[in-house]
Amino acid sequence: MPIEFPFRGRWQARNSPARRVPSHGTHRFGVTYAIDFVAVDDRGRSAVRSWRTLLSAEPPEIFRGFGAAILAPVAGTVVLAHDGEGRS
């Protein structure tokens, strides 16, 4: 059975372990070899750039991957979800 990515469309791999190990600066939380996938448009951009890109935080809705379906490799039920990490 072939393994597929858990998303559809155009995505880029970023912060891969090819650049450094541990990939996110820590061996904690199982991220030693983590790879981040970022949804991009045909030009390889994850969001439209504006003045906010340089001067402020950008709302998540402008990013291509925001709200994209993430597919599960097996059937299951989400029993807990949490939002808000890293927000001030």
C-alpha positions in Angstrom: 0.0 0.0 0.0 1.6 3.3 -1.0 1.9 6.1 1.5 0.6 9.5 0.5 1.0 13.0 1.9 -1.9 14.1 4.2 -2.8 17.0 2.0 -3.6 17.8 -1.7 -2.2 20.6 -3.9 1.1 22.4 -4.0 3.2 22.4 -0.8 6.9 22.9 0.0 9.0 21.2 2.7 10.7 23.6 5.0 12.8 23.3 8.1 13.9 19.9 7.0 16.5 17.8 8.9 18.7 18.1 5.8 19.7 21.6 7.0 20.2 20.8 10.7 19.4 18.2 13.4 17.5 18.7 15.5 15.4 20.4 12.9 13.5 22.8 15.3 16.4 23.4 17.7 15.3 20.7 20.2 15.2 17.0 20.6 12.0 17.4 22.8 8.5 16.7 21.7 9.5 14.3 18.9 10.7 17.1 16.6 14.3 16.0 16.1 13.6 15.1 12.4 10.4 17.1 11.9 9.6 18.5 8.5 7.2 21.4 8.0 5.0 21.4 5.0 3.8 24.9 3.8 1.0 25.4 1.2 2.2 27.6 -1.7 0.7 29.0 -4.9 2.1 28.5 -8.4 4.9 31.0 -7.7 6.0 29.3 -4.4 4.5 31.9 -2.1 2.6 30.9 1.0 0.8 34.3 1.3 0.4 37.7 -0.4 3.0 40.1 0.9 1.9 43.5 2.2 3.1 46.2 4.5 2.1 44.0 7.4 4.7 41.4 6.3 7.4 43.7 7.5 5.7 45.7 10.2 3.2 43.5 12.0 1.8 40.1 12.6 -0.3 38.8 9.7 -3.7 37.2 10.1 -3.7 33.4 9.5 -6.5 33.6 7.0 -4.1 35.1 4.3 -1.9 32.0 4.2 -2.7 29.4 1.5 -2.7 26.5 4.0 -5.1 28.1 6.5 -8.3 26.0 6.6 -6.9 23.4 4.1 -8.1 19.9 4.7 -5.6 17.6 6.3 -6.3 13.9 5.5 -5.9 11.1 8.0 -4.0 8.0 7.0 -6.6 5.8 8.8 -10.1 6.2 10.0 -10.5 7.7 13.5 -12.2 10.3 15.6 -10.7 13.6 16.9 -11.3 13.5 20.7 -9.4 16.7 21.6 -8.3 19.9 19.9 -6.5 22.9 21.2 -5.9 26.3 19.7 -3.9 29.3 20.8 -0.3 28.2 21.4 2.2 30.9 20.8 -0.4 33.7 20.6 0.0 36.8 22.8 
